[in-house]
Amino acid sequence: QVQLVESGGGLVQPGGSLRLSCAASGLTFDYYVVGWFRQAPGKEREAVSCIGNSNDDFRAYYAGPVKGRFTVSRDNARNMVTLQMNDLKPEDTGVYFCAAHYTGRVGRPPRDPLSDVYYYYWGQGTQVLVSS
């Protein structure tokens, strides 16, 4: 079955960096757009970033609060997506989830690839705490 496993979370001081990874199995990886979402305590889940597949030339998408600080990439040979997070702020604290949206062999990403409604498969999440 499809599995998404996040790793790389932890405690970091403001201004620091973390690198999250999402390892996928049980799927044809290039048939999926992969997104990152986060949920802070007491808040709704929100989009962070996503990356398209070869149908979309691996285009990266970012939510406004993380533009210029986060970078998403994917390695189809390893079935992995990475989120490099720099200049972290306390408001980046939360549980980070990766999720996968099926496009098939030739399908395009959804109209709003940062909307979580399009993502069917989800990982268990990894905790990120930004605090001094």
N, CA, C and O atoms as a GROMACS GRO file, in nm:
protein
  528
    1GLN      N    1   0.083  -0.118   0.000
    1GLN     CA    2   0.000   0.000   0.000
    1GLN      C    3   0.088   0.124   0.000
    1GLN      O    4   0.208   0.117   0.028
    2VAL      N    5   0.027   0.239  -0.031
    2VAL     CA    6   0.102   0.363  -0.036
    2VAL      C    7   0.140   0.405   0.106
    2VAL      O    8   0.057   0.406   0.197
    3GLN      N    9   0.266   0.440   0.121
    3GLN     CA   10   0.314   0.493   0.249
    3GLN      C   11   0.399   0.616   0.224
    3GLN      O   12   0.481   0.621   0.133
    4LEU      N   13   0.376   0.716   0.308
    4LEU     CA   14   0.458   0.836   0.308
    4LEU      C   15   0.514   0.851   0.449
    4LEU      O   16   0.439   0.850   0.547
    5VAL      N   17   0.645   0.866   0.459
    5VAL     CA   18   0.708   0.875   0.590
    5VAL      C   19   0.796   0.999   0.594
    5VAL      O   20   0.891   1.013   0.518
    6GLU      N   21   0.760   1.090   0.686
    6GLU     CA   22   0.837   1.212   0.703
    6GLU      C   23   0.948   1.191   0.806
    6GLU      O   24   0.936   1.108   0.896
    7SER      N   25   1.054   1.268   0.790
    7SER     CA   26   1.163   1.266   0.888
    7SER      C   27   1.235   1.400   0.883
    7SER      O   28   1.218   1.478   0.790
    8GLY      N   29   1.315   1.425   0.986
    8GLY     CA   30   1.399   1.544   0.986
    8GLY      C   31   1.354   1.656   1.077
    8GLY      O   32   1.422   1.758   1.088
    9GLY      N   33   1.240   1.639   1.142
    9GLY     CA   34   1.193   1.743   1.232
    9GLY      C   35   1.278   1.752   1.357
    9GLY      O   36   1.365   1.667   1.381
   10GLY      N   37   1.253   1.854   1.436
   10GLY     CA   38   1.327   1.871   1.560
   10GLY      C   39   1.314   2.010   1.615
   10GLY      O   40   1.231   2.089   1.570
   11LEU      N   41   1.398   2.040   1.713
   11LEU     CA   42   1.402   2.171   1.777
   11LEU      C   43   1.514   2.253   1.715
   11LEU      O   44   1.627   2.206   1.701
   12VAL      N   45   1.482   2.376   1.679
   12VAL     CA   46   1.582   2.464   1.618
   12VAL      C   47   1.558   2.606   1.669
   12VAL      O   48   1.444   2.644   1.695
   13GLN      N   49   1.664   2.682   1.681
   13GLN     CA   50   1.650   2.821   1.723
   13GLN      C   51   1.603   2.908   1.606
   13GLN      O   52   1.627   2.874   1.490
   14PRO      N   53   1.538   3.018   1.637
   14PRO     CA   54   1.500   3.111   1.529
   14PRO      C   55   1.622   3.149   1.445
   14PRO      O   56   1.731   3.174   1.497
   15GLY      N   57   1.599   3.152   1.314
   15GLY     CA   58   1.709   3.178   1.221
   15GLY      C   59   1.781   3.055   1.174
   15GLY      O   60   1.862   3.061   1.082
   16GLY      N   61   1.752   2.943   1.237
   16GLY     CA   62   1.819   2.819   1.201
   16GLY      C   63   1.754   2.750   1.082
   16GLY      O   64   1.663   2.803   1.019
   17SER      N   65   1.805   2.631   1.053
   17SER     CA   66   1.758   2.555   0.937
   17SER      C   67   1.726   2.411   0.976
   17SER      O   68   1.781   2.355   1.070
   18LEU      N   69   1.635   2.354   0.900
   18LEU     CA   70   1.604   2.212   0.910
   18LEU      C   71   1.578   2.160   0.769
   18LEU      O   72   1.538   2.235   0.680
   19ARG      N   73   1.600   2.031   0.753
   19ARG     CA   74   1.575   1.967   0.624
   19ARG      C   75   1.481   1.850   0.649
   19ARG      O   76   1.518   1.753   0.715
   20LEU      N   77   1.362   1.860   0.596
   20LEU     CA   78   1.264   1.753   0.610
   20LEU      C   79   1.266   1.664   0.487
   20LEU      O   80   1.290   1.711   0.375
   21SER      N   81   1.242   1.537   0.508
   21SER     CA   82   1.234   1.442   0.398
   21SER      C   83   1.102   1.367   0.403
   21SER      O   84   1.047   1.343   0.510
   22CYS      N   85   1.054   1.332   0.286
   22CYS     CA   86   0.933   1.250   0.273
   22CYS      C   87   0.968   1.133   0.182
   22CYS      O   88   0.994   1.151   0.063
   23ALA      N   89   0.969   1.014   0.240
   23ALA     CA   90   1.001   0.893   0.164
   23ALA      C   91   0.871   0.823   0.127
   23ALA      O   92   0.788   0.795   0.213
   24ALA      N   93   0.855   0.794   0.000
   24ALA     CA   94   0.732   0.733  -0.049
   24ALA      C   95   0.757   0.590  -0.092
   24ALA      O   96   0.864   0.557  -0.142
   25SER      N   97   0.657   0.506  -0.073
   25SER     CA   98   0.665   0.367  -0.119
   25SER      C   99   0.526   0.320  -0.159
   25SER      O  100   0.425   0.378  -0.118
   26GLY      N  101   0.522   0.215  -0.240
   26GLY     CA  102   0.395   0.158  -0.279
   26GLY      C  103   0.323   0.234  -0.389
   26GLY      O  104   0.203   0.215  -0.409
   27LEU      N  105   0.395   0.319  -0.460
   27LEU     CA  106   0.331   0.397  -0.567
   27LEU      C  107   0.431   0.424  -0.678
   27LEU      O  108   0.552   0.415  -0.658
   28THR      N  109   0.377   0.458  -0.795
   28THR     CA  110   0.462   0.504  -0.905
   28THR      C  111   0.485   0.652  -0.881
   28THR      O  112   0.400   0.736  -0.911
   29PHE      N  113   0.600   0.684  -0.828
   29PHE     CA  114   0.623   0.814  -0.768
   29PHE      C  115   0.598   0.929  -0.865
   29PHE      O  116   0.543   1.031  -0.826
   30ASP      N  117   0.639   0.913  -0.989
   30ASP     CA  118   0.625   1.024  -1.083
   30ASP      C  119   0.480   1.045  -1.127
   30ASP      O  120   0.453   1.139  -1.202
   31TYR      N  121   0.390   0.962  -1.083
   31TYR     CA  122   0.248   0.984  -1.114
   31TYR      C  123   0.182   1.076  -1.009
   31TYR      O  124   0.061   1.097  -1.012
   32TYR      N  125   0.261   1.129  -0.919
   32TYR     CA  126   0.206   1.205  -0.807
   32TYR      C  127   0.271   1.342  -0.792
   32TYR      O  128   0.392   1.358  -0.811
   33VAL      N  129   0.189   1.440  -0.758
   33VAL     CA  130   0.235   1.568  -0.704
   33VAL      C  131   0.249   1.547  -0.554
   33VAL      O  132   0.164   1.483  -0.492
   34VAL      N  133   0.355   1.601  -0.495
   34VAL     CA  134   0.377   1.584  -0.352
   34VAL      C  135   0.376   1.720  -0.284
   34VAL      O  136   0.444   1.813  -0.326
   35GLY      N  137   0.297   1.729  -0.180
   35GLY     CA  138   0.284   1.856  -0.108
   35GLY      C  139   0.332   1.845   0.036
   35GLY      O  140   0.337   1.737   0.094
   36TRP      N  141   0.365   1.960   0.092
   36TRP     CA  142   0.396   1.973   0.234
   36TRP      C  143   0.292   2.064   0.298
   36TRP      O  144   0.259   2.171   0.245
   37PHE      N  145   0.242   2.022   0.411
   37PHE     CA  146   0.146   2.099   0.486
   37PHE      C  147   0.190   2.100   0.632
   37PHE      O  148   0.270   2.017   0.674
   38ARG      N  149   0.139   2.194   0.708
   38ARG     CA  150   0.174   2.198   0.849
   38ARG      C  151   0.053   2.238   0.932
   38ARG      O  152  -0.041   2.301   0.884
   39GLN      N  153   0.059   2.198   1.058
   39GLN     CA  154  -0.048   2.233   1.150
   39GLN      C  155   0.013   2.273   1.283
   39GLN      O  156   0.081   2.195   1.349
   40ALA      N  157  -0.012   2.397   1.320
   40ALA     CA  158   0.034   2.448   1.448
   40ALA      C  159  -0.070   2.417   1.555
   40ALA      O  160  -0.188   2.398   1.523
   41PRO      N  161  -0.029   2.411   1.681
   41PRO     CA  162  -0.125   2.383   1.788
   41PRO      C  163  -0.240   2.482   1.787
   41PRO      O  164  -0.219   2.603   1.784
   42GLY      N  165  -0.361   2.429   1.788
   42GLY     CA  166  -0.479   2.514   1.792
   42GLY      C  167  -0.515   2.582   1.661
   42GLY      O  168  -0.606   2.665   1.657
   43LYS      N  169  -0.445   2.548   1.556
   43LYS     CA  170  -0.471   2.611   1.427
   43LYS      C  171  -0.508   2.508   1.322
   43LYS      O  172  -0.485   2.388   1.340
   44GLU      N  173  -0.564   2.555   1.214
   44GLU     CA  174  -0.597   2.466   1.104
   44GLU      C  175  -0.472   2.432   1.023
   44GLU      O  176  -0.373   2.505   1.024
   45ARG      N  177  -0.481   2.321   0.955
   45ARG     CA  178  -0.371   2.282   0.869
   45ARG      C  179  -0.358   2.383   0.755
   45ARG      O  180  -0.458   2.433   0.703
   46GLU      N  181  -0.233   2.411   0.717
   46GLU     CA  182  -0.211   2.506   0.608
   46GLU      C  183  -0.104   2.452   0.514
   46GLU      O  184  -0.020   2.370   0.550
   47ALA      N  185  -0.111   2.502   0.392
   47ALA     CA  186  -0.015   2.460   0.291
   47ALA      C  187   0.120   2.525   0.315
   47ALA      O  188   0.128   2.638   0.363
   48VAL      N  189   0.224   2.453   0.281
   48VAL     CA  190   0.360   2.505   0.287
   48VAL      C  191   0.418   2.513   0.146
   48VAL      O  192   0.463   2.619   0.102
   49SER      N  193   0.416   2.401   0.078
   49SER     CA  194   0.480   2.394  -0.053
   49SER      C  195   0.435   2.267  -0.123
   49SER      O  196   0.381   2.176  -0.058
   50CYS      N  197   0.456   2.260  -0.253
   50CYS     CA  198   0.438   2.133  -0.322
   50CYS      C  199   0.526   2.134  -0.446
   50CYS      O  200   0.575   2.238  -0.491
   51ILE      N  201   0.545   2.016  -0.500
   51ILE     CA  202   0.628   2.002  -0.619
   51ILE      C  203   0.559   1.910  -0.718
   51ILE      O  204   0.514   1.802  -0.682
   52GLY      N  205   0.553   1.955  -0.840
   52GLY     CA  206   0.491   1.877  -0.944
   52GLY      C  207   0.579   1.761  -0.989
   52GLY      O  208   0.691   1.744  -0.942
   53ASN      N  209   0.526   1.683  -1.081
   53ASN     CA  210   0.601   1.571  -1.135
   53ASN      C  211   0.652   1.607  -1.274
   53ASN      O  212   0.656   1.725  -1.310
   54SER      N  213   0.692   1.508  -1.352
   54SER     CA  214   0.751   1.538  -1.482
   54SER      C  215   0.648   1.599  -1.576
   54SER      O  216   0.685   1.668  -1.671
   55ASN      N  217   0.519   1.574  -1.551
   55ASN     CA  218   0.415   1.636  -1.635
   55ASN      C  219   0.414   1.788  -1.620
   55ASN      O  220   0.365   1.859  -1.708
   56ASP      N  221   0.467   1.835  -1.511
   56ASP     CA  222   0.466   1.977  -1.477
   56ASP      C  223   0.607   2.031  -1.469
   56ASP      O  224   0.630   2.138  -1.412
   57ASP      N  225   0.702   1.957  -1.527
   57ASP     CA  226   0.844   1.997  -1.523
   57ASP      C  227   0.892   2.019  -1.380
   57ASP      O  228   0.977   2.104  -1.354
   58PHE      N  229   0.836   1.941  -1.288
   58PHE     CA  230   0.878   1.946  -1.147
   58PHE      C  231   0.869   2.088  -1.090
   58PHE      O  232   0.955   2.132  -1.014
   59ARG      N  233   0.764   2.157  -1.128
   59ARG     CA  234   0.746   2.294  -1.082
   59ARG      C  235   0.723   2.297  -0.931
   59ARG      O  236   0.654   2.211  -0.876
   60ALA      N  237   0.781   2.396  -0.866
   60ALA     CA  238   0.765   2.413  -0.722
   60ALA      C  239   0.666   2.525  -0.693
   60ALA      O  240   0.662   2.626  -0.763
   61TYR      N  241   0.587   2.504  -0.590
   61TYR     CA  242   0.487   2.602  -0.548
   61TYR      C  243   0.510   2.630  -0.399
   61TYR      O  244   0.544   2.539  -0.323
   62TYR      N  245   0.491   2.755  -0.359
   62TYR     CA  246   0.514   2.792  -0.220
   62TYR      C  247   0.402   2.880  -0.168
   62TYR      O  248   0.349   2.965  -0.239
   63ALA      N  249   0.368   2.857  -0.042
   63ALA     CA  250   0.276   2.948   0.026
   63ALA      C  251   0.351   3.078   0.059
   63ALA      O  252   0.473   3.078   0.076
   64GLY      N  253   0.276   3.186   0.068
   64GLY     CA  254   0.337   3.316   0.089
   64GLY      C  255   0.432   3.325   0.206
   64GLY      O  256   0.542   3.379   0.191
   65PRO      N  257   0.395   3.275   0.324
   65PRO     CA  258   0.481   3.291   0.442
   65PRO      C  259   0.618   3.224   0.432
   65PRO      O  260   0.709   3.256   0.509
   66VAL      N  261   0.633   3.130   0.339
   66VAL     CA  262   0.761   3.058   0.332
   66VAL      C  263   0.841   3.089   0.207
   66VAL      O  264   0.954   3.041   0.192
   67LYS      N  265   0.786   3.169   0.119
   67LYS     CA  266   0.858   3.203  -0.004
   67LYS      C  267   0.991   3.269   0.028
   67LYS      O  268   0.999   3.358   0.113
   68GLY      N  269   1.095   3.224  -0.040
   68GLY     CA  270   1.227   3.281  -0.018
   68GLY      C  271   1.303   3.217   0.096
   68GLY      O  272   1.423   3.239   0.111
   69ARG      N  273   1.234   3.138   0.177
   69ARG     CA  274   1.300   3.074   0.290
   69ARG      C  275   1.304   2.922   0.275
   69ARG      O  276   1.400   2.858   0.320
   70PHE      N  277   1.203   2.865   0.214
   70PHE     CA  278   1.193   2.720   0.198
   70PHE      C  279   1.217   2.683   0.053
   70PHE      O  280   1.183   2.758  -0.039
   71THR      N  281   1.275   2.565   0.033
   71THR     CA  282   1.297   2.512  -0.101
   71THR      C  283   1.256   2.366  -0.104
   71THR      O  284   1.302   2.286  -0.022
   72VAL      N  285   1.170   2.332  -0.199
   72VAL     CA  286   1.125   2.194  -0.213
   72VAL      C  287   1.193   2.131  -0.334
   72VAL      O  288   1.214   2.198  -0.436
   73SER      N  289   1.228   2.006  -0.323
   73SER     CA  290   1.289   1.933  -0.434
   73SER      C  291   1.246   1.787  -0.427
   73SER      O  292   1.197   1.740  -0.325
   74ARG      N  293   1.264   1.718  -0.538
   74ARG     CA  294   1.228   1.576  -0.538
   74ARG      C  295   1.334   1.496  -0.612
   74ARG      O  296   1.400   1.546  -0.703
   75ASP      N  297   1.348   1.372  -0.571
   75ASP     CA  298   1.439   1.277  -0.634
   75ASP      C  299   1.357   1.155  -0.671
   75ASP      O  300   1.331   1.069  -0.587
   76ASN      N  301   1.318   1.147  -0.797
   76ASN     CA  302   1.231   1.038  -0.838
   76ASN      C  303   1.301   0.902  -0.830
   76ASN      O  304   1.237   0.800  -0.808
   77ALA      N  305   1.433   0.902  -0.846
   77ALA     CA  306   1.505   0.775  -0.838
   77ALA      C  307   1.499   0.716  -0.698
   77ALA      O  308   1.509   0.594  -0.681
   78ARG      N  309   1.484   0.802  -0.598
   78ARG     CA  310   1.480   0.756  -0.458
   78ARG      C  311   1.340   0.766  -0.399
   78ARG      O  312   1.321   0.739  -0.280
   79ASN      N  313   1.242   0.806  -0.480
   79ASN     CA  314   1.104   0.824  -0.429
   79ASN      C  315   1.102   0.915  -0.307
   79ASN      O  316   1.042   0.883  -0.204
   80MET      N  317   1.168   1.030  -0.319
   80MET     CA  318   1.180   1.116  -0.203
   80MET      C  319   1.160   1.262  -0.241
   80MET      O  320   1.200   1.307  -0.349
   81VAL      N  321   1.098   1.334  -0.150
   81VAL     CA  322   1.083   1.479  -0.160
   81VAL      C  323   1.146   1.542  -0.037
   81VAL      O  324   1.128   1.493   0.075
   82THR      N  325   1.218   1.650  -0.058
   82THR     CA  326   1.288   1.718   0.050
   82THR      C  327   1.239   1.861   0.061
   82THR      O  328   1.215   1.927  -0.039
   83LEU      N  329   1.226   1.907   0.183
   83LEU     CA  330   1.191   2.046   0.210
   83LEU      C  331   1.303   2.107   0.292
   83LEU      O  332   1.320   2.075   0.410
   84GLN      N  333   1.379   2.196   0.230
   84GLN     CA  334   1.485   2.267   0.299
   84GLN      C  335   1.427   2.395   0.357
   84GLN      O  336   1.373   2.478   0.284
   85MET      N  337   1.437   2.410   0.488
   85MET     CA  338   1.376   2.523   0.556
   85MET      C  339   1.486   2.607   0.620
   85MET      O  340   1.558   2.561   0.708
   86ASN      N  341   1.499   2.730   0.574
   86ASN     CA  342   1.600   2.821   0.625
   86ASN      C  343   1.535   2.940   0.694
   86ASN      O  344   1.417   2.968   0.674
   87ASP      N  345   1.614   3.010   0.774
   87ASP     CA  346   1.566   3.129   0.844
   87ASP      C  347   1.433   3.100   0.914
   87ASP      O  348   1.336   3.173   0.899
   88LEU      N  349   1.432   2.994   0.989
   88LEU     CA  350   1.308   2.953   1.055
   88LEU      C  351   1.264   3.054   1.160
   88LEU      O  352   1.346   3.117   1.227
   89LYS      N  353   1.134   3.066   1.172
   89LYS     CA  354   1.073   3.159   1.266
   89LYS      C  355   0.984   3.082   1.363
   89LYS      O  356   0.942   2.970   1.331
   90PRO      N  357   0.956   3.138   1.478
   90PRO     CA  358   0.868   3.067   1.573
   90PRO      C  359   0.733   3.030   1.511
   90PRO      O  360   0.674   2.928   1.546
   91GLU      N  361   0.685   3.111   1.420
   91GLU     CA  362   0.556   3.080   1.357
   91GLU      C  363   0.563   2.964   1.259
   91GLU      O  364   0.460   2.921   1.207
   92ASP      N  365   0.681   2.913   1.232
   92ASP     CA  366   0.695   2.792   1.151
   92ASP      C  367   0.674   2.665   1.234
   92ASP      O  368   0.672   2.555   1.180
   93THR      N  369   0.660   2.681   1.363
   93THR     CA  370   0.639   2.566   1.450
   93THR      C  371   0.511   2.492   1.414
   93THR      O  372   0.408   2.553   1.386
   94GLY      N  373   0.520   2.359   1.415
   94GLY     CA  374   0.402   2.279   1.388
   94GLY      C  375   0.440   2.137   1.348
   94GLY      O  376   0.558   2.102   1.342
   95VAL      N  377   0.341   2.059   1.321
   95VAL     CA  378   0.363   1.925   1.266
   95VAL      C  379   0.357   1.937   1.115
   95VAL      O  380   0.261   1.990   1.059
   96TYR      N  381   0.459   1.888   1.051
   96TYR     CA  382   0.470   1.895   0.905
   96TYR      C  383   0.435   1.760   0.844
   96TYR      O  384   0.489   1.656   0.882
   97PHE      N  385   0.345   1.765   0.748
   97PHE     CA  386   0.298   1.645   0.681
   97PHE      C  387   0.332   1.652   0.532
   97PHE      O  388   0.326   1.759   0.471
   98CYS      N  389   0.369   1.539   0.476
   98CYS     CA  390   0.374   1.533   0.331
   98CYS      C  391   0.251   1.456   0.282
   98CYS      O  392   0.197   1.372   0.353
   99ALA      N  393   0.210   1.486   0.162
   99ALA     CA  394   0.090   1.428   0.104
   99ALA      C  395   0.108   1.413  -0.046
   99ALA      O  396   0.187   1.484  -0.108
  100ALA      N  397   0.033   1.320  -0.103
  100ALA     CA  398   0.050   1.290  -0.245
  100ALA      C  399  -0.084   1.300  -0.318
  100ALA      O  400  -0.186   1.251  -0.271
  101HIS      N  401  -0.079   1.365  -0.434
  101HIS     CA  402  -0.196   1.379  -0.521
  101HIS      C  403  -0.167   1.306  -0.652
  101HIS      O  404  -0.065   1.330  -0.716
  102TYR      N  405  -0.257   1.216  -0.691
  102TYR     CA  406  -0.238   1.134  -0.810
  102TYR      C  407  -0.274   1.211  -0.937
  102TYR      O  408  -0.384   1.266  -0.948
  103THR      N  409  -0.182   1.215  -1.031
  103THR     CA  410  -0.211   1.276  -1.159
  103THR      C  411  -0.214   1.173  -1.271
  103THR      O  412  -0.265   1.199  -1.380
  104GLY      N  413  -0.157   1.056  -1.244
  104GLY     CA  414  -0.142   0.959  -1.351
  104GLY      C  415  -0.022   0.991  -1.438
  104GLY      O  416   0.059   1.077  -1.405
  105ARG      N  417  -0.012   0.921  -1.548
  105ARG     CA  418   0.107   0.932  -1.630
  105ARG      C  419   0.114   1.066  -1.703
  105ARG      O  420   0.223   1.119  -1.727
  106VAL      N  421  -0.001   1.122  -1.738
  106VAL     CA  422   0.002   1.243  -1.821
  106VAL      C  423  -0.077   1.359  -1.760
  106VAL      O  424  -0.084   1.467  -1.819
  107GLY      N  425  -0.136   1.338  -1.642
  107GLY     CA  426  -0.220   1.441  -1.585
  107GLY      C  427  -0.142   1.560  -1.533
  107GLY      O  428  -0.024   1.549  -1.500
  108ARG      N  429  -0.209   1.673  -1.525
  108ARG     CA  430  -0.148   1.795  -1.474
  108ARG      C  431  -0.182   1.811  -1.326
  108ARG      O  432  -0.274   1.746  -1.277
  109PRO      N  433  -0.107   1.895  -1.254
  109PRO     CA  434  -0.143   1.922  -1.114
  109PRO      C  435  -0.282   1.986  -1.106
  109PRO      O  436  -0.331   2.038  -1.206
  110PRO      N  437  -0.344   1.982  -0.990
  110PRO     CA  438  -0.474   2.047  -0.977
  110PRO      C  439  -0.463   2.198  -0.993
  110PRO      O  440  -0.353   2.254  -0.989
  111ARG      N  441  -0.576   2.262  -1.013
  111ARG     CA  442  -0.578   2.407  -1.035
  111ARG      C  443  -0.510   2.481  -0.920
  111ARG      O  444  -0.436   2.577  -0.943
  112ASP      N  445  -0.536   2.437  -0.799
  112ASP     CA  446  -0.472   2.496  -0.682
  112ASP      C  447  -0.392   2.386  -0.611
  112ASP      O  448  -0.443   2.322  -0.520
  113PRO      N  449  -0.269   2.365  -0.651
  113PRO     CA  450  -0.192   2.253  -0.596
  113PRO      C  451  -0.159   2.268  -0.449
  113PRO      O  452  -0.112   2.172  -0.387
  114LEU      N  453  -0.182   2.386  -0.391
  114LEU     CA  454  -0.157   2.405  -0.249
  114LEU      C  455  -0.283   2.382  -0.164
  114LEU      O  456  -0.281   2.405  -0.043
  115SER      N  457  -0.389   2.339  -0.227
  115SER     CA  458  -0.510   2.308  -0.151
  115SER      C  459  -0.508   2.163  -0.107
  115SER      O  460  -0.489   2.073  -0.189
  116ASP      N  461  -0.527   2.140   0.021
  116ASP     CA  462  -0.515   2.003   0.073
  116ASP      C  463  -0.630   1.913   0.029
  116ASP      O  464  -0.621   1.791   0.046
  117VAL      N  465  -0.735   1.968  -0.026
  117VAL     CA  466  -0.848   1.885  -0.066
  117VAL      C  467  -0.812   1.788  -0.179
  117VAL      O  468  -0.882   1.689  -0.200
  118TYR      N  469  -0.706   1.817  -0.250
  118TYR     CA  470  -0.668   1.732  -0.363
  118TYR      C  471  -0.580   1.614  -0.324
  118TYR      O  472  -0.553   1.527  -0.406
  119TYR      N  473  -0.535   1.612  -0.200
  119TYR     CA  474  -0.435   1.513  -0.159
  119TYR      C  475  -0.502   1.398  -0.085
  119TYR      O  476  -0.574   1.417   0.013
  120TYR      N  477  -0.477   1.277  -0.136
  120TYR     CA  478  -0.542   1.158  -0.081
  120TYR      C  479  -0.455   1.084   0.019
  120TYR      O  480  -0.503   1.037   0.121
  121TYR      N  481  -0.326   1.075  -0.011
  121TYR     CA  482  -0.236   1.000   0.076
  121TYR      C  483  -0.157   1.097   0.163
  121TYR      O  484  -0.108   1.199   0.116
  122TRP      N  485  -0.147   1.063   0.291
  122TRP     CA  486  -0.083   1.150   0.389
  122TRP      C  487   0.013   1.069   0.476
  122TRP      O  488  -0.011   0.952   0.507
  123GLY      N  489   0.122   1.136   0.516
  123GLY     CA  490   0.211   1.076   0.614
  123GLY      C  491   0.164   1.106   0.755
  123GLY      O  492   0.061   1.172   0.775
  124GLN      N  493   0.239   1.058   0.852
  124GLN     CA  494   0.204   1.074   0.993
  124GLN      C  495   0.254   1.206   1.051
  124GLN      O  496   0.209   1.248   1.158
  125GLY      N  497   0.344   1.270   0.982
  125GLY     CA  498   0.392   1.400   1.027
  125GLY      C  499   0.522   1.394   1.105
  125GLY      O  500   0.557   1.292   1.164
  126THR      N  501   0.592   1.507   1.105
  126THR     CA  502   0.713   1.522   1.184
  126THR      C  503   0.708   1.659   1.251
  126THR      O  504   0.669   1.758   1.189
  127GLN      N  505   0.746   1.664   1.378
  127GLN     CA  506   0.731   1.786   1.457
  127GLN      C  507   0.849   1.880   1.433
  127GLN      O  508   0.965   1.839   1.434
  128VAL      N  509   0.816   2.006   1.412
  128VAL     CA  510   0.916   2.112   1.403
  128VAL      C  511   0.885   2.215   1.511
  128VAL      O  512   0.774   2.266   1.520
  129LEU      N  513   0.985   2.244   1.592
  129LEU     CA  514   0.969   2.343   1.699
  129LEU      C  515   1.078   2.447   1.682
  129LEU      O  516   1.198   2.416   1.690
  130VAL      N  517   1.036   2.569   1.661
  130VAL     CA  518   1.131   2.680   1.647
  130VAL      C  519   1.120   2.766   1.771
  130VAL      O  520   1.021   2.836   1.792
  131SER      N  521   1.224   2.761   1.850
  131SER     CA  522   1.218   2.831   1.979
  131SER      C  523   1.359   2.856   2.029
  131SER      O  524   1.452   2.779   2.004
  132SER      N  525   1.372   2.967   2.101
  132SER     CA  526   1.501   2.997   2.164
  132SER      C  527   1.505   2.945   2.307
  132SER      O  528   1.605   2.961   2.376
   0.00000   0.00000   0.00000
